[in-house]
Structure formats: structure tokens, C-alpha cells
């Protein structure tokens, strides 16, 4: 590891990043993360509330029921949004939605929906 990228702590990291790249440098790369967080959070709330609506009223305040609904909602959301996470990792530091969607389309075209790693 080169000494150019070594920091002496979090404060040093923030101050050097701010000095070298300004306020924008502190937020570089946040956009691809947000592309995944928004759909994940939205779907999680939807699935959780939808599952809770199917639980009898007497059991809705039961902690185990809430835990089960939350677990299944999280599992479903992760399943649906995982491709966005893969795209985010593949595109690296690029933070444009156009690039994200282009990468997703490229994966589907080259590998298909059921891509297998070798």
C-alpha cells in the first residue's frame, strides 16, 4: 500500500479528502449507493406492511410476528435489489444513473437473467 493513501485516522481522512477534493470529494460515489437504498427501503416497507395486513389483528403486536414479517420483507427486498448491488460494484466509482442502467442491461445481454459464475 502506498503512503499516499494511508491515513492516520478518520479525522485525517476527512481533512485530507476535503483539502484535496473539496466537499464534493467527501460524497464521491454516494449516488450508486442511493440507487440501491431507495428501492430497497421502499420495497421493505411495502412488503412488511403487506404481510402484517394478513396477520390477525390480535397477533399484530406480537414481537415474533413482527420479527417474522420483517425478516421475510428483508429477504424479499434483498432478492429484488441484489442486481443493483452487483451493478454498483461493477461500475466502481462512476455515479451516473445512465451508466448504472447501461451496466445492468449489459449484464443481462451478455449473461442473461440467470447468470452463473464459473
C-alpha positions as a Markdown table, in Angstrom:
| # | Residue | x | y | z |
|---|---|---|---|---|
| 1 | Unk | 0.0 | 0.0 | 0.0 |
| 2 | Unk | 1.4 | 3.4 | -0.9 |
| 3 | Unk | 1.9 | 6.0 | 1.7 |
| 4 | Unk | -0.1 | 8.4 | -0.5 |
| 5 | Unk | -3.3 | 6.6 | 0.5 |
| 6 | Unk | -2.5 | 5.9 | 4.1 |
| 7 | Unk | -4.4 | 7.9 | 6.7 |
| 8 | Unk | -3.7 | 8.4 | 10.4 |
| 9 | Unk | -7.3 | 8.2 | 11.4 |
| 10 | Unk | -10.8 | 9.2 | 10.4 |
| 11 | Unk | -10.1 | 12.9 | 11.1 |
| 12 | Unk | -7.0 | 12.8 | 8.9 |
| 13 | Unk | -9.0 | 11.1 | 6.2 |
| 14 | Unk | -11.8 | 13.7 | 6.2 |
| 15 | Unk | -9.4 | 16.7 | 6.4 |
| 16 | Unk | -7.1 | 15.4 | 3.6 |
| 17 | Unk | -10.1 | 14.4 | 1.3 |
| 18 | Unk | -11.7 | 17.8 | 1.9 |
| 19 | Unk | -8.4 | 19.6 | 1.2 |
| 20 | Unk | -7.7 | 17.6 | -2.0 |
| 21 | Unk | -11.2 | 17.4 | -3.5 |
| 22 | Unk | -13.4 | 19.8 | -1.6 |
| 23 | Unk | -16.9 | 19.0 | -0.2 |
| 24 | Unk | -17.7 | 17.0 | -3.4 |
| 25 | Unk | -14.8 | 14.7 | -2.6 |
| 26 | Unk | -16.5 | 13.6 | 0.6 |
| 27 | Unk | -19.6 | 12.5 | -1.3 |
| 28 | Unk | -17.9 | 10.9 | -4.3 |
| 29 | Unk | -19.5 | 7.6 | -5.1 |
| 30 | Unk | -22.6 | 8.1 | -3.0 |
| 31 | Unk | -25.1 | 8.1 | -5.9 |
| 32 | Unk | -24.7 | 4.4 | -6.8 |
| 33 | Unk | -25.4 | 3.5 | -3.2 |
| 34 | Unk | -28.5 | 5.7 | -3.2 |
| 35 | Unk | -29.8 | 3.9 | -6.3 |
| 36 | Unk | -29.9 | 0.7 | -4.3 |
| 37 | Unk | -31.0 | 2.1 | -1.0 |
| 38 | Unk | -34.2 | 3.8 | -2.3 |
| 39 | Unk | -35.8 | 0.8 | -3.9 |
| 40 | Unk | -34.7 | -1.5 | -1.1 |
| 41 | Unk | -36.2 | 0.7 | 1.6 |
| 42 | Unk | -39.4 | 1.3 | -0.3 |
| 43 | Unk | -39.9 | -2.4 | -1.0 |
| 44 | Unk | -39.1 | -3.4 | 2.5 |
| 45 | Unk | -41.7 | -1.1 | 4.0 |
| 46 | Unk | -44.3 | -2.3 | 1.4 |
| 47 | Unk | -43.6 | -6.0 | 2.0 |
| 48 | Unk | -43.6 | -5.6 | 5.8 |
| 49 | Unk | -46.9 | -3.7 | 5.8 |
| 50 | Unk | -48.5 | -6.0 | 3.3 |
| 51 | Unk | -47.5 | -9.1 | 5.3 |
| 52 | Unk | -48.7 | -7.5 | 8.5 |
| 53 | Unk | -52.1 | -6.8 | 7.0 |
| 54 | Unk | -52.6 | -10.6 | 6.5 |
| 55 | Unk | -51.9 | -11.3 | 10.2 |
| 56 | Unk | -55.0 | -11.4 | 12.5 |
| 57 | Unk | -55.4 | -8.2 | 14.5 |
| 58 | Unk | -54.9 | -10.0 | 17.8 |
| 59 | Unk | -51.4 | -11.1 | 16.8 |
| 60 | Unk | -50.1 | -7.9 | 15.1 |
| 61 | Unk | -48.4 | -6.6 | 18.2 |
| 62 | Unk | -46.6 | -9.9 | 18.9 |
| 63 | Unk | -42.8 | -9.4 | 18.7 |
| 64 | Unk | -42.3 | -12.8 | 16.9 |
| 65 | Unk | -44.9 | -11.9 | 14.3 |
| 66 | Unk | -43.2 | -8.5 | 13.7 |
| 67 | Unk | -39.8 | -10.3 | 13.5 |
| 68 | Unk | -41.1 | -12.8 | 11.0 |
| 69 | Unk | -42.7 | -10.2 | 8.8 |
| 70 | Unk | -39.5 | -8.0 | 8.9 |
| 71 | Unk | -37.3 | -11.0 | 8.1 |
| 72 | Unk | -39.3 | -12.1 | 5.1 |
| 73 | Unk | -39.6 | -8.5 | 3.9 |
| 74 | Unk | -35.8 | -8.1 | 4.1 |
| 75 | Unk | -35.3 | -11.3 | 2.3 |
| 76 | Unk | -37.6 | -10.4 | -0.5 |
| 77 | Unk | -36.1 | -6.9 | -0.8 |
| 78 | Unk | -32.5 | -8.2 | -0.9 |
| 79 | Unk | -33.6 | -10.7 | -3.6 |
| 80 | Unk | -35.1 | -8.0 | -5.8 |
| 81 | Unk | -32.4 | -5.3 | -5.3 |
| 82 | Unk | -29.3 | -7.5 | -5.3 |
| 83 | Unk | -28.7 | -6.9 | -9.1 |
| 84 | Unk | -28.4 | -3.2 | -8.3 |
| 85 | Unk | -25.7 | -4.0 | -5.8 |
| 86 | Unk | -23.8 | -6.1 | -8.3 |
| 87 | Unk | -24.0 | -3.3 | -10.9 |
| 88 | Unk | -22.8 | -0.8 | -8.3 |
| 89 | Unk | -19.7 | -2.9 | -7.6 |
| 90 | Unk | -19.0 | -3.5 | -11.3 |
| 91 | Unk | -19.1 | 0.2 | -12.2 |
| 92 | Unk | -16.7 | 1.2 | -9.5 |
| 93 | Unk | -16.5 | 5.0 | -8.9 |
| 94 | Unk | -18.9 | 6.0 | -11.7 |
| 95 | Unk | -22.0 | 7.6 | -10.2 |
| 96 | Unk | -24.3 | 8.2 | -13.2 |
| 97 | Unk | -27.7 | 6.6 | -13.4 |
| 98 | Unk | -27.2 | 6.2 | -17.2 |
| 99 | Unk | -24.1 | 4.2 | -16.5 |
| 100 | Unk | -25.8 | 2.1 | -13.8 |
| 101 | Unk | -28.7 | 1.2 | -16.2 |
| 102 | Unk | -26.3 | 0.6 | -19.0 |
| 103 | Unk | -24.3 | -1.8 | -16.9 |
| 104 | Unk | -27.4 | -3.7 | -15.9 |
| 105 | Unk | -28.5 | -4.0 | -19.5 |
| 106 | Unk | -25.0 | -5.2 | -20.5 |
| 107 | Unk | -25.1 | -8.0 | -17.8 |
| 108 | Unk | -28.5 | -9.2 | -18.9 |
| 109 | Unk | -27.5 | -9.2 | -22.6 |
| 110 | Unk | -24.2 | -11.0 | -22.1 |
| 111 | Unk | -25.0 | -13.3 | -19.2 |
| 112 | Unk | -28.8 | -13.5 | -19.1 |
| 113 | Unk | -31.1 | -13.2 | -16.1 |
| 114 | Unk | -29.8 | -16.4 | -14.5 |
| 115 | Unk | -26.1 | -15.7 | -14.9 |
| 116 | Unk | -23.9 | -18.3 | -13.3 |
| 117 | Unk | -20.3 | -17.7 | -12.1 |
| 118 | Unk | -17.8 | -20.2 | -13.3 |
